[in-house]
């Protein structure tokens, strides 16, 4: 593709403002002028463009700080990949034509890059590249249609099956190393107790953190057929002025057992696990106001 030699100069030109950029000749993105030495960060070309626009240095620094440090780091990484590609294809990463950007994106797509990562590449290139046909790279019609085509070719997929099986987990909790629970390691005892309370109460983690095992916050019904967990009065809720209701746990297959199967299922009782936890960890829990899961 032969580039037009009468393209008007852009205000985003990079380099010495007193010198006009050498015209581009030949095919593709070959340039007759010596290659520029680019700074390692993708924000360096962007900063050069802003300074060439006549903005003071402190204003440029403020503008560049609009992006979060993590975003700037991610852009810099993607920009270096694009820079490297341009070097091997004899293209100027800051001034190349849109066809070079599309060829780069197509190579990434063919190698298995996800649509989300391709959008990140577009954003990084847009931050450092000069305008093309009066618009940024990310808003160029061809790039917009390319990304739209990518999303049609590779629509997002969502897993419809959970990544773990509750039945398998419960079967594991009924055996070694979680049973016999009275002699299990404190870590396994804590994990089992907290997991059973979580799945039976359906409470969020910050609601469970409000619960405590102190005598004033925990009540066991006669026969240990029920446990009532109250939030500690000193707990600060995540949402101001919200109320955390007590958690009421019902015993699962309590004694007396009518069959060996009921006895086995009782190993998964959250009330039993909580009672054993309170008894076995009373020696090392530093304070009666500790929460439910001091795993360590």
C-alpha positions as CSV (number, residue, x, y, z in Angstrom):
1,X,0.0,0.0,0.0
2,X,1.5,3.4,-1.0
3,X,1.1,6.0,1.6
4,X,0.0,9.5,0.7
5,X,2.7,12.1,0.8
6,X,0.3,15.0,1.2
7,X,-1.0,14.0,4.7
8,X,-1.2,17.2,6.7
9,X,1.1,17.3,9.8
10,X,-0.6,16.4,13.1
11,X,-0.4,18.5,16.2
12,X,0.5,15.2,17.9
13,X,3.9,15.0,16.2
14,X,6.7,13.5,18.2
15,X,10.2,14.8,18.3
16,X,11.8,18.2,17.9
17,X,9.0,20.7,17.1
18,X,11.4,22.9,15.1
19,X,12.1,20.1,12.6
20,X,9.6,18.8,10.2
21,X,9.2,15.0,10.0
22,X,10.7,13.4,7.0
23,X,8.1,12.3,4.4
24,X,7.3,8.6,4.3
25,X,8.0,6.8,1.1
26,X,7.8,3.3,-0.3
27,X,5.4,0.6,0.6
28,X,3.9,-0.4,3.9
29,X,5.2,1.6,6.9
30,X,8.9,1.8,5.9
31,X,10.4,5.2,6.8
32,X,13.3,6.9,5.3
33,X,14.3,8.8,8.4
34,X,16.4,7.2,11.2
35,X,14.5,5.2,13.8
36,X,13.7,7.1,16.9
37,X,14.9,5.9,20.3
38,X,11.7,5.3,22.3
39,X,11.6,5.5,26.0
40,X,10.7,2.2,27.8
41,X,7.3,3.3,29.0
42,X,4.3,3.7,26.7
43,X,3.6,7.0,28.5
44,X,6.8,8.5,27.2
45,X,5.4,9.0,23.6
46,X,2.1,10.2,25.1
47,X,3.9,12.7,27.2
48,X,6.0,13.8,24.2
49,X,2.8,14.4,22.2
50,X,1.3,16.5,25.0
51,X,4.5,18.6,25.4
52,X,4.7,19.1,21.6
53,X,1.1,20.5,21.9
54,X,2.6,23.3,24.1
55,X,1.4,22.1,27.5
56,X,3.6,22.8,30.5
57,X,5.5,20.0,32.1
58,X,3.5,20.0,35.3
59,X,0.2,20.0,33.3
60,X,1.5,17.0,31.3
61,X,2.4,15.1,34.5
62,X,-1.1,15.8,35.9
63,X,-2.7,14.5,32.7
64,X,-0.6,11.4,32.7
65,X,-1.6,10.8,36.3
66,X,-5.2,10.4,35.4
67,X,-4.7,6.7,34.9
68,X,-4.2,4.4,37.9
69,X,-0.7,3.1,38.4
70,X,-1.9,-0.4,37.6
71,X,-3.4,0.8,34.3
72,X,-0.2,2.6,33.4
73,X,1.8,-0.5,34.1
74,X,-0.5,-2.6,32.0
75,X,-0.5,-0.1,29.1
76,X,3.3,0.0,29.2
77,X,3.6,-3.8,29.0
78,X,1.2,-4.0,26.0
79,X,2.9,-1.0,24.3
80,X,6.3,-2.7,24.5
81,X,4.8,-5.7,22.8
82,X,3.5,-3.5,20.0
83,X,6.8,-1.7,19.8
84,X,8.7,-5.0,19.3
85,X,6.2,-6.0,16.6
86,X,6.7,-2.8,14.8
87,X,10.5,-3.1,14.9
88,X,10.3,-6.5,13.2
89,X,7.9,-5.2,10.6
90,X,9.8,-1.9,9.9
91,X,7.0,0.3,11.2
92,X,7.0,3.4,13.4
93,X,4.8,2.5,16.4
94,X,3.8,6.1,17.0
95,X,3.0,7.1,13.4
96,X,2.2,3.9,11.5
97,X,-1.0,3.6,9.5
98,X,-4.1,1.8,10.7
99,X,-3.3,-1.2,8.5
100,X,-0.3,-1.9,10.7
101,X,-2.4,-1.8,13.9
102,X,-4.9,-4.1,12.4
103,X,-2.3,-6.6,11.2
104,X,-0.8,-6.6,14.7
105,X,-4.2,-7.2,16.3
106,X,-5.0,-10.0,13.7
107,X,-1.7,-11.8,14.6
108,X,-2.6,-11.6,18.3
109,X,-6.1,-12.9,17.5
110,X,-4.8,-15.8,15.5
111,X,-2.4,-16.7,18.3
112,X,-5.3,-17.1,20.7
113,X,-5.4,-13.7,22.4
114,X,-8.8,-13.1,24.1
115,X,-11.1,-10.2,23.0
116,X,-10.6,-8.5,26.4
117,X,-6.8,-8.5,26.0
118,X,-7.1,-7.2,22.4
119,X,-9.2,-4.3,23.7
120,X,-6.4,-3.6,26.2
121,X,-3.9,-3.5,23.3
122,X,-6.1,-1.0,21.5
123,X,-6.3,1.2,24.6
124,X,-2.5,1.1,25.1
125,X,-1.8,1.9,21.4
126,X,-4.4,4.7,21.4
127,X,-2.7,6.3,24.4
128,X,0.6,6.6,22.5
129,X,-0.2,6.7,18.8
130,X,-0.9,9.8,16.8
131,X,-4.3,10.5,15.4
132,X,-5.3,8.6,12.3
133,X,-7.7,10.3,10.0
134,X,-8.5,12.8,12.8
135,X,-9.4,10.2,15.4
136,X,-7.6,8.1,17.9
137,X,-6.7,4.5,17.1
138,X,-9.4,3.1,19.4
139,X,-12.1,5.2,17.7
140,X,-11.0,4.6,14.1
141,X,-13.9,3.0,12.2
142,X,-11.8,0.1,11.0
143,X,-10.5,-0.7,14.5
144,X,-14.1,-0.4,15.9
145,X,-15.4,-2.9,13.3
146,X,-12.4,-5.2,13.9
147,X,-13.1,-5.5,17.6
148,X,-16.8,-5.9,16.9
149,X,-16.0,-8.8,14.6
150,X,-13.7,-10.3,17.2
151,X,-16.5,-10.4,19.7
152,X,-18.8,-12.1,17.2
153,X,-16.2,-14.7,16.3
154,X,-15.3,-15.4,19.9
155,X,-18.3,-14.6,22.1
156,X,-17.7,-14.8,25.8
157,X,-18.5,-18.1,27.4
158,X,-19.7,-18.7,30.9
159,X,-19.3,-21.9,32.8
160,X,-22.8,-23.4,33.5
161,X,-21.4,-26.1,35.8
162,X,-19.8,-25.2,39.2
163,X,-16.1,-25.7,39.4
164,X,-16.5,-27.8,42.5
165,X,-19.0,-30.5,43.6
166,X,-20.6,-30.0,47.0
167,X,-21.3,-33.7,47.4
168,X,-17.6,-34.5,47.0
169,X,-16.7,-31.8,49.5
170,X,-19.2,-33.1,52.1
171,X,-18.0,-36.7,51.6
172,X,-14.4,-35.5,52.3
173,X,-15.5,-33.6,55.4
174,X,-17.0,-36.8,56.8
175,X,-13.6,-38.6,56.7
176,X,-9.9,-38.2,57.4
177,X,-8.4,-35.7,58.3
178,X,-11.6,-34.1,59.5
179,X,-12.8,-37.0,61.5
180,X,-12.8,-37.9,64.3
181,X,-13.5,-34.2,64.8
182,X,-12.6,-34.2,68.5
183,X,-9.0,-35.2,67.8
184,X,-8.6,-33.4,64.4
185,X,-5.9,-30.8,63.9
186,X,-7.2,-27.3,64.9
187,X,-6.8,-26.1,61.3
188,X,-9.0,-28.9,59.9
189,X,-11.5,-28.4,62.8
190,X,-11.8,-24.7,62.0
191,X,-12.1,-25.2,58.3
192,X,-14.9,-27.8,58.7
193,X,-16.8,-25.7,61.3
194,X,-16.7,-22.6,59.3
195,X,-17.6,-24.3,56.0
196,X,-20.6,-26.0,57.5
197,X,-21.8,-22.8,59.1
198,X,-21.3,-20.9,55.8
199,X,-23.3,-23.3,53.6
200,X,-26.1,-23.7,56.1
201,X,-26.6,-20.1,57.1
202,X,-26.1,-18.6,53.6
203,X,-24.5,-15.6,55.1
204,X,-21.9,-13.4,53.5
205,X,-18.4,-13.4,54.8
206,X,-18.7,-9.9,56.5
207,X,-21.8,-11.0,58.2
208,X,-20.1,-14.1,59.6
209,X,-17.1,-12.0,60.7
210,X,-19.5,-10.3,63.1
211,X,-20.3,-13.5,65.0
212,X,-18.4,-14.5,68.1
213,X,-18.0,-17.5,70.3
214,X,-18.1,-15.7,73.6
215,X,-20.8,-16.9,76.1
216,X,-22.7,-13.7,75.6
217,X,-22.9,-14.2,71.9
218,X,-23.4,-18.0,71.6
219,X,-26.3,-20.1,73.0
220,X,-26.7,-23.9,72.7
221,X,-30.2,-25.3,73.1
222,X,-30.7,-28.2,75.5
223,X,-29.6,-31.4,73.9
224,X,-27.4,-29.4,71.4
225,X,-30.2,-29.5,68.9
226,X,-29.9,-25.8,68.1
227,X,-27.2,-23.0,68.3
228,X,-27.8,-19.3,68.2
229,X,-25.0,-17.0,67.2
230,X,-25.4,-13.3,67.9
231,X,-23.2,-10.5,66.4
232,X,-20.7,-9.0,68.8
233,X,-21.8,-5.6,70.0
234,X,-18.5,-4.0,69.1
235,X,-18.5,-5.2,65.5
236,X,-18.8,-2.4,62.9
237,X,-20.9,-3.5,60.0
238,X,-19.6,-3.0,56.4
239,X,-22.7,-0.9,55.6
240,X,-23.4,1.8,58.2
241,X,-26.7,1.6,60.0
242,X,-27.3,-2.0,58.8
243,X,-28.5,-4.7,61.2
244,X,-27.0,-8.1,61.4
245,X,-29.5,-10.7,62.6
246,X,-28.5,-13.7,64.7
247,X,-27.7,-16.9,63.0
248,X,-29.8,-19.9,64.1
249,X,-28.4,-23.3,63.3
250,X,-30.5,-26.4,63.5
251,X,-28.8,-29.8,64.3
252,X,-28.5,-32.2,61.4
253,X,-29.6,-35.8,62.2
254,X,-29.2,-35.3,65.9
255,X,-29.0,-38.4,68.3
256,X,-30.7,-40.7,68.9
257,X,-29.9,-42.4,65.6
258,X,-32.3,-44.7,63.9
259,X,-29.8,-46.0,61.4
260,X,-26.0,-46.0,60.7
261,X,-26.7,-43.6,57.8
262,X,-28.1,-41.0,60.2
263,X,-25.0,-41.5,62.4
264,X,-22.8,-40.9,59.4
265,X,-24.8,-37.8,58.3
266,X,-24.5,-36.4,61.8
267,X,-20.8,-35.9,61.1
268,X,-21.9,-33.0,58.8
269,X,-24.0,-31.3,61.5
270,X,-22.9,-27.6,61.9
271,X,-24.1,-27.5,65.5
272,X,-21.9,-30.4,66.4
273,X,-18.9,-28.9,64.6
274,X,-19.4,-25.6,66.4
275,X,-19.7,-27.2,69.8
276,X,-16.5,-29.2,69.3
277,X,-14.8,-26.1,68.0
278,X,-15.6,-24.0,71.0
279,X,-14.5,-26.8,73.4
280,X,-11.3,-27.8,71.6
281,X,-10.0,-24.3,70.9
282,X,-10.8,-22.7,74.2
283,X,-7.1,-23.0,75.2
284,X,-5.6,-21.1,72.4
285,X,-8.3,-18.5,71.5
286,X,-6.8,-15.3,72.9
287,X,-10.1,-13.6,73.7
288,X,-13.7,-14.6,74.1
289,X,-14.6,-11.9,71.6
290,X,-12.6,-13.6,68.8
291,X,-14.6,-14.4,65.6
292,X,-15.5,-17.8,64.3
293,X,-12.5,-18.5,62.0
294,X,-9.0,-17.7,63.5
295,X,-7.4,-20.2,61.1
296,X,-3.7,-20.6,61.7
